[in-house]
Amino acid sequence: MTRARGALAAAATAALLALYAWAFLRAESQRALALLVLLGVAAGAVSTRTRLLARIPATSERLSQTFALLAAAALCLALREDDFELLLVARVLIVAIACLGLHIQLGYAGVLNFAGASFFGVGGYTAAVLSRSTPLPHLLVLLAGGAMAALIGSLIVVPVLRTRGHYAALVTIAFALLFRTFLEVNDALGGPQGLKLREIRIGPWRFNDPVEVGPFSGSFYLNYLALLLVLLALAWIFVQRVERSWIGIDLDAVRLDETAAAVFGLDVARWKTVAFTLGNFLLGVAGAVSAHMVGFIAPNNYSFGESLVLVSILLLGGVGNAWGVALASAIVVVLPEKLQVLQEYRFLLYAAMVVLILIFRPVGLLPRRMRRLEGVEPAP
């Protein structure tokens, strides 16, 4: 009975969130959008106070993930002819995949990466170069984007491991600034003008063609959304498997106390390198897909400010909370695009949200559903 109730609660939650997302994306009046924001805040406050989400048993976790995926697919189909709304959904999925990479780094191993947008850009530029100069299948190009980001990350992690605290964060900040400068002065990579990319093609499937299956028709963004949903599901499964394995336990031990972990025989440097490499791989894959979908990349797309946005999403969602990361990705991407008054103040909005979260709710927007070490509270 408990499992059946948990499944029903998970299905109802996914359906309500999909309905709310559809209403928010379809709303055009700024007054209607403001009312929907207030409704969302009120619903979130009620669910937090009554711990509604926390009452869904852990045994329903897999069902919750399945229902969330189905709800996202249903939302895409409901918006099948709305290009702008589908583009926003696609951006949410891309940012969620990228932030799952940061989730592994900071949430699991405690490695703070302020160069997320740079590794995102490494994936994008790798895809641009390979798609222009080699006949590699595009699926391999996407994987190559992730592999290149992971390779460069494995080199950057060396000075990170030789420093501690804020000094380690400064290494990633320096890389972010150097990466953008390198792109701007490198004519082989388009310089400040950037590079154009072709559409993704998988066999006869051309992603920039409108979807037409019998009487059903829809925007070409549905092609990218189908790919992104698959990639997000794979990334999510991978992250969950890591968390619940002995690898996750070792990473958690390193994050909580490096000295104690070393005393018990854990190679701290190795596990931090593993987390940094895996996280950058997801960032690179997300960047490669984004570059193909947009069709153009330039150094301005990968600024240090964009890296701060990714970190803010991680803090808003809650460090170590994958569900919170997904929710925060949707809020940070969609809210400024729909509410025009926030367009010019989006970085100020992100900063204010992060400060408020850290002051009043350090664990993030959603309660964390699991602990990797029994009896140990996750670090804020």
KOLGU-936276 format. One record per residue (C-alpha): x, y, z. Coordinates in steps of 0.5 Angstrom, whole numbers, plus 500, padded with zeros to 3 digits. Each point is the difference from the previous one (the first is absolute). Example, Ala and Ser with C-alpha at 12.3 -4.5 7.8 and 13.67 -1.06 7.14 Angstrom:
<recs>
525491516
502507498
</recs>
This chain:
<recs>
500500500
506505502
503498493
493502496
499506504
507502499
499499492
494504500
503506504
506500495
495499494
496506502
506504502
503499493
493502497
499506504
507503498
499498493
494504500
503506504
506500495
495500494
496506503
506504501
503499493
494501497
498507504
501506496
497505505
505503505
495500505
498493499
507498501
501504506
494496503
503493498
506502503
497502507
496493499
506496499
503504506
494498504
500493498
507499502
500503507
494496501
503494498
506501504
497502506
495494500
506495497
496498494
505498496
504496506
494496501
501496493
504494502
507499498
497493497
497505495
506503497
501496494
492501498
501508502
506500495
495497495
494504501
505506499
502498494
493498497
498507502
506504497
498496493
493502501
501507501
505500494
494497496
495505502
505505498
501497494
499506495
503506505
507501498
502505505
497496506
503493497
507504500
499502507
499493502
506497496
504505504
497498506
502493499
507502497
502504506
497494505
505495496
506505501
498501508
500493501
507500498
501506505
496495505
505495500
506504501
497505506
495495502
504494501
507502500
500507503
503503494
498507498
500501493
499508497
502498493
494496498
498504494
507499498
500493500
493500497
503505494
506494499
494495498
497505496
507502496
502493500
493498496
501506496
507498497
498493500
494501496
503505495
507496499
498492501
495496497
498497507
493498502
497506504
499495506
507499501
502507499
495501506
504495504
507503497
497507503
500497507
506496499
504506499
497504506
502494504
507500497
501508501
497499507
505495502
505504499
497506503
499496506
508499502
500507502
494500504
502494504
506504502
496505503
495501505
493504502
499506496
507499497
498494496
494504498
504505497
504495495
493499497
499507499
506502497
499494495
493503499
503507498
506497496
495495496
496506498
506504498
503494496
494500496
500507498
507500498
500494496
498501493
500492498
494500505
496506497
503505505
495505503
495498494
499493502
498494496
494497496
498493501
496496496
494496503
500493503
499495495
499492502
499496494
494503496
498504506
501507499
499504507
499507496
494497496
493501503
497494503
494496496
498494502
493498496
495506503
505502505
504506499
505504504
506504501
507498498
502501508
496494501
506496497
505503505
495499506
499493498
508499500
501505506
495496504
504493499
506504502
497502506
497494502
507496499
504506504
495499505
500493501
508500500
500505505
495496505
504494498
507504503
496502506
498494502
506496499
507499504
502506495
495504503
502498507
507502499
499506497
495502505
506498505
505505497
495506500
498499507
507499503
506500495
505498506
496495503
499497493
507499499
501497507
495495497
504498494
496504495
504504494
498507501
503503494
498494496
492500502
500508499
503499493
495495498
494504502
503506497
501496493
493497500
497506502
503504494
498494495
493502501
501507500
504499493
494496497
495505502
504505497
501496493
492499500
499507501
505503495
497495495
493503502
501507500
505499493
505505502
505501506
504506502
505502506
494504503
496494501
505497505
501506505
502500507
493503502
497493497
504496504
498504506
493498498
501493500
503500507
494504502
495495497
504495504
499504507
493501498
498493499
504498506
507497500
500492499
492501498
499498493
493501500
501507503
505501494
495498495
495505503
505506501
502499492
493501498
499506505
506504498
499498492
493502499
498505505
505506498
497498492
493500502
500506505
503506496
501505506
505495502
504499493
505506502
501498507
500492499
507500504
498504505
494496501
504493500
505504506
494502504
497493499
506496502
501505506
493499503
501492499
506500504
497504505
493497501
501493497
507498499
498493498
497503494
493500497
498493501
502495505
505495499
497493499
506496502
506500504
506496497
504499507
495497506
499505505
504506497
496506498
502503493
505506501
496507498
</recs>
